[in-house]
Amino acid sequence: MQAIKQSGSRQVRARFVRNAAATAVLLVMAACGGGNSTADLAGTGPDAAAQAVVVPTPSEASRFLAQATFGPTEKEIQRLSTMSYAAWIDDQFAKPQTLHRLYMNQAAADLQAIGQQLSRTNFFDSYWSQAIGADDQLRQRAAFALSEIMVISFADATLTNQPRGVASYYDMLGENAFGNFRKLLEDVALHPMMGIYLTWLGNQKEDPATGKVPDLNFAREITQLFSIGEWKLNPDGTNVLGTDGKPIPAYNGADLSGMSQVFTGWSWYAGPNLTDRTARRYSGLDPDLSRDWKPMQAYNEYAPNTSFHSISEKTFLGVTIPAQTKADSEGDLKIALDTLFNHPNVGPFI
């Protein structure tokens, strides 16, 4: 996968965030280890080729698997003791993903036969079955790490009634576990369960006549928690300090306000055709049966010359999207996510 073209230090940062999920897992494991057998994780330096063939001892294999999986087994310890870490990781990358959503679909059919409905318990059953028994253990562990950054929760009353949607959100994290961080940001942003959890599904443009402004919730969380963090950072993760010796904020309220205008005009998946996107479906009526797991859609025009998306000038993080004559939800979203992805904080923060 290709990162956005950049120059100088940005190329280094892009290489890091391109495979941020897998890289983060591997670097943490490398930092915690001792002995030369962990060196092939870094894959740098003149001895990298030689180090790649060094195999771990059973003790080292056990330590590694305790971090790279949900718990080592005697069989896997012995197997890793005959191969390099790099070979084990390559093997994990190649393993297919098992989808929680397929389990939930079967559970729904079984429950319907006895007059019952899905609940979050069914998702927990699927989750623990995969965490404990799935072959793609590195994917399982990486997806879990991502779920602790890009959080949704059954603590939200609405999501409690969306167990299949929550299962598909976790599948999406698994699909992105070894992939591109920019794609991960977009898939997280457009998942309907994130839209519900951070109240931007159905978010509407500002209205100067009434004083209504777009919901700020998702703009704040994708900035502060999912990408760049609260404070400007040096490449080593330490705070950038101002002349007063205090940390410098990475963004301000005006940035969030401008970005909140970007996150307007998106709602439930309604169908493959533009004509499927009606005001009723934007509001959640006449639901498409797959809307709880398919990405949200942009409702640029639900009636002639009418849109839920802001066409005003939008300024955030040093970027300005000029005022528009016609809504462009997809184009505005791309600019916002590209801006977050290319921010110098992303590497050290994530």
N, C-alpha and C positions, 0 to 999 in steps of 0.2 A: 504494500500500500504506500502511496506517496503522500508525504506531508506537503503543506503549502510551501512554495519556493520562498526561500529566505537567504540572507547572506550573513557572513561573519558569525558572531555568537548565536544568532538566531538559527543557523543551520544545526548547530550542536543541540540547541534546545528542541528543535523540531525532531531530530533523531530520537531524543529521549521520549518526548510525548507521543511519538508515532506508535510506539508499542508500550505505552505507559503502564498498563495493567500488569503485563508479564514482566516488564523490566523492574517494576517496583518490587514484585514478589522475589525475583531472583537476586536483586541487589541486597535486599534485607537478609536473605538467606546467606549470601556471600559474606556480608559484614559480620554475621554472628558466628561464623565458623572458624575453626583453627586448622592449621596444616595446609600443605600444598594441594590436597585433593579438592579443595573448594575453589581453587584459583581459576579453573576453566569456566566458572560462571561469568567472570568479568570479560573473558575473551580478548584481552588486550596485552600488549607487551611482547617482547621477543620470544618468551617461553610459552606463549599461549598454545601453540600447536602441540608442544610436548606435554603440557599440562593437561590437555584435553583427553589424553589416553590414560591418565592416572585414575585408578578406581578407588573408591572409599573403603575404609575398613567397616565392618559391621556396626561399630559404635558410631562412626561418622555418618553412615547411611541412615541409622536410626534417628540421629539428630536432624539430618536434612529432611527426612520424610515426616518428622513431627511438624515441620514448618511448611512443607510443600503439599501435604495431604491433610485429611482430617484424622490421621493417626496411622502409624506404621504397623504393618503386619509382619510376622516372622518371614513369610514367603517373600514379601516385597523387599525386606531388608536383605535377604540372601540374594535376590535378583539384582538389586542395585550394587551389591558388593562384587558383582562380576562385570560391571559396565561403568562408564563415566557419568558424571552428573549431566553433561551435555547430551549424551545419548538418551538418558532417561527423560530429559526435558523434551527432546525432539519426539520421542515416542508419545509423550503426553499431548504434545501439540497435534499429533496426527489422529488422536482418538476422536470418534464421533460424539456429538452431544446428544443426550437423552432429554427430551422436552417435558417439563412439568405439565405443560398445557395438555399434552396428549393423555397423560395420566388423569388429569382433571376431567377431560372430556369423557373418558371411560367411566370414571367414578360418577359423573353426573348421570350417565345413562343407567348405570347400575342402581343408583339411588332413586331415579325416577320410576323404575320398575316396582319399587316398594313404597312409592308415595313420599319420598324424602328429597331434600335438596342439598346441594353442595354447601360446605361450610369451610372456614379457615382450617379446621382440623384435617380436612382432606389434603390441603396444601402442605401442612406440617408432615403428614404421612409421606407425601412424595418427597419433600425436602430431605427428611432424615434418611429415607431409603437411598437417595442418591448420595448424600454426604457420607454415609457409612459404607455403601456397597458399590458405588459407581466406579468404573475403570478410569474415567477421566478425572482423577483426583486433583490434579493441578488446576484444571478449569473450575472444579468445585470450590477450591480454596481461594482462587483469584476472584471468582464471582462473589463469594462471601465478603472478601475485602472491599470490593466495589459497593456492595450493598450497605456497608457501614459508612460510605462517603455519600453516595447518591441515594439517600434514605427515603423509603416510603414505609408505612406501618399500618398494621391492623388496628392500632390505637385510634386511627381515624374511623369514625362510625360508618362513613360511606364505604370505605375500603373493606370493612368487615363483611359487607354484603357483595363484594366483588372478588371472591376467592380465585376465580379463573383468571381475572385480570391481573391480580397480584402474582399468580403463578407465571403468567406470560411476561410480566416485568422482570422476574428473576431469570426467566429464559433469555431475555434480551441482554441482561448483564453477562450471562454465560456465553452468549454468542459473541460478545465484545471483549471477552476476558483476555484474548491474545491479540487484539486488533488495534485499530487506530483511535487515538483519544478524541480526535475531532468527530469521528463518526459516533463514538460513545456519547459525547455531549449531545449530539443531535437526536440520537435514539432515545436517550433519557428524557430530553426536553419534550419530545413529541409522543411519548407513551401516555395513553389516557389516564393511567393510574397516577403518574406524576402530575398530570394536569389536574386531577381531582385533589391530590394530597397537598399540592402547593397552590391551589385555587387559581390556576390560570386557564383551565379548560372553560371556555365560554367567556373569557375576559374580553371586555369591550373598550372601545376607544373613549378618549376624553370627550366631555361635553361642556364647553365654556358657558353655555346658557344655564346649565344647572349646577356647575361647579364639580361635576363628577370627573374623577381621574381614574386611570387604569389601576388594577390591583398590582401592588408592588412586590407581592410575596415571592413569586418565582424569580423576578429580576434580582432580588436580594440574595436568594439562596443559591442560584446558579453562579453568581459572582463570588459570594463570600465562602461558600462551602464546597462547590463542585469544581472550581477552576482556579481562581487567583488568590483567594483568601483576603483577610481584612487589612493586612499591612504590606507595604512594599518590601520585597525580599532581595537579598543578595543571592548569587548562584549557590552559595553554601547553605542557604536557608535562614541565615541570620537577618535581623531587621535592618532595613536602610534607615539611618538616623538623620534627622534634620539638624540644622545649626544649633537648635536648642537641646540636642541630645536625645530627643524623643522620637519614637517610631513614626514614620510617615504613612498615612492611610493610603491604601491602594485604590480607593474610589471614594466618592462622596454621594450625598443624597441626590444631587442633580444627575449624576451618572445613572443611578437606579431609576430615577424618574424618566429619563430618556429611554432607557432600555425597557421599562415597563410598557411604553408605547409600542415597542416592537412586538411584545408578547400579547397582542390583541388580535382578535379575529380568527382564532383557532378553536375548534371544538371536535365533537365526536366524528369518527369515521362514518360517512353516510352512504357510500357506494362508489363505484368506479367512475361515474359520470358527474360532470359539474352540475348538471340539473338535479342530482340527488341532494345537493347541499341547500336545503331550505331553512328558513328561519325556525321552523318547528324542530328540525333535527339539530340545529345549532343549540336550541334550548333543551335538547334531550328527549324530545318526543319522536314518535315513529321510529324507534331504534332499529338499526341494522344489527343482525344477530352476531356479527363478528366485531362490533365496535369496542368491546372491552379489551381487545388485544391488538387490533390494528392501529397504526399511528394516527394521531389526530390530523385533521385536514384543515386547510385554510379556506375560510368562507369570505373570499374577496368581494364577491357580489352575490347577495341573496335576493336582490331585486334591482331593477335598473337604477344606476347611480346611487346605490345604497350599500354600505359596507359596515361590518363590525370592526374593521381594522383601521387604525389611525393613519391618516395621510399627512399629518403635521410633520414639521421638521423634528428630527430626533437626534440628540447629541449625547454621547456617552463615551467615556474612556478615550477622549481625544479624537473621536470619529463623529462625523455629522452626516446623517442621511437627509438630503434636501426634502422639502415639502413636495408632495406628489399630487397629481391630478387624478390618479387612479390607484387604488390600494394594491400593494405588492407584498403580501404577507411572507411569501417564500423568499423573495429577494432580501427583505429586511432581516429575516431570521438568519439567512446566510451571512450577512454582514456582521450581525451581532455575535454569532458563534465563531466566525473567523477571528473577530477581534479578541474574544476571550481566549481562543486557542493559541493565538500568537503573542499573548501577553507574556512578558518575561517572568512573571511570577509562577506560571503554570508548572514548569519543571520542578523548581524547589518546593512549591507548595504541595503538589500531588505526590 
